[in-house]
Each structure stands twice: as structure tokens, then as C-alpha cells.
Amino acid sequence: MKRAERQYALVDLLRGARRPWSAARLADEFGVSSRTIERDIGSLQLAGVPIYADHGAAGGYSILREYSLPPLNLSATESLAVLAGLALLDSSPYQGAARRARAKIAAVMDEDHRAPVQELLGRMRVIDAVTPGDDGVPLGMLADVIAARRVVRLAYLGENADGGPDRATTTVRDVETLGLLRAGDAWLLTGWCRLREAIRGFRIERITRLEILAEVPPARDPALLEADLARWPTRRLA
């Protein structure tokens, strides 16, 4: 039995068990060593499977009964595509979540695919967007801002004649957040800018300070954003 198949079977066994299973008993069930079982459980826990240990004479491993692991039978090419796609989010507001997702997928990847996929990933390079510096807003905070759907107050660097950031023309904006936009090699926070009274996109590397306000923004007509984006060849991700 391959590693991935054994792990799926292990999850199914624990999900249907009335009592905890010890590592020794699981090892005997699957014909492997207790250490292999413990490595499997560690990989599954890393992938987010809620397996926990009960201590004591009758202890062992258990799992939430309502939990079921969806099949993840990806080919080597599919695994490569998913991991590479998540790697492209490393300079996005979803940087942290993308890294955790990569770790989970790598943990349950078919053992036969692991080496060739990692080798091909190592050959890939990305010339990506400029990310915030030490004085910029942490990328992870932007993901929270978008999920909160609140009004934010941000300090935004202006643009000089060469198209670069200009600290001399920094403005403070109150923005009703609407979403994210990938434009070329840059990520933009999109929203209704109250200073300009229009839809605006803010390059994340030019946001130097950001505060989530308590105010819940009024409902805006979705057509406003759609009309603004109609000027560009955009596509939805869902």
C-alpha cells in the first residue's frame, strides 16, 4: 500500500472507530512500524486533519467522527500546477495562507511524485511585484482587511515623474474596501476612495500605514466596480 493510500485508509479507520487506536495497533493493522504510523499521523495533522492523542492505559489516536478527508488524487503535473500557483501568491495579501496550503498539499503528496515535483519547482523563477518594505503594511494584514469589509484609513505614497513612489506627495485616504486586483506584476487593493469619490486601486507596496475603522461602509452598486474594470482585460478567479 502506498503512503497516500495508507493515510486515507488510516483516516477512514479512525473516523469510524468507537475507541482510540494505539500506534502499535495501527502499525499491526497496516503492516508497518509504529514509527511509520507516527510519521503518517504527523503529516496528516500538518495537513489539517483533526487527529488527537488520548493518554492513559486505554489511550491512542482518535479523530472527529464527522470529519472526512476529501480525495486528493493529484497527478505529478497537477501537484506541480497547484504548488506553483500557490507560490505565485507569495507576494500577495494571502501570502501566509498560501504557504500553509502548500505545506498541507506537500504533506499528502504521493511519495512517487515528491522528488520530481520538487525538482521542477526548483527550476522555476519569478520576477515578481515589489513587496512592502520594512515601513510598509504587512501583507497578512491586508487579507484581514478585505475579509472584514470595513472602511480603512491608509497612508498612500504618490507617484513621481518616473512612475516611482514619491514620499513628498503622500496622502491619507478613507477607503471602502471592495477586493483585490492583480495588475501586471502588482497587487492592488481596490475600493471606493472617499477623497477622490471614485473607484481606485492602491498598489500594496505604496501603502505605508493602514488602520481598520469601526465604520461599516454603505452598500455600493457592484456596477461601479464592474464599469471601472471594464477598461481592462480582466478575468475572475471563480
Summary of the structure (lengths in Angstrom):
residues: 238
radius of gyration: 23.7
end to end distance: 36.2
largest distance: 73.5
contacts: 635
relative contact order: 0.10
helix: 41%
strand: 24%
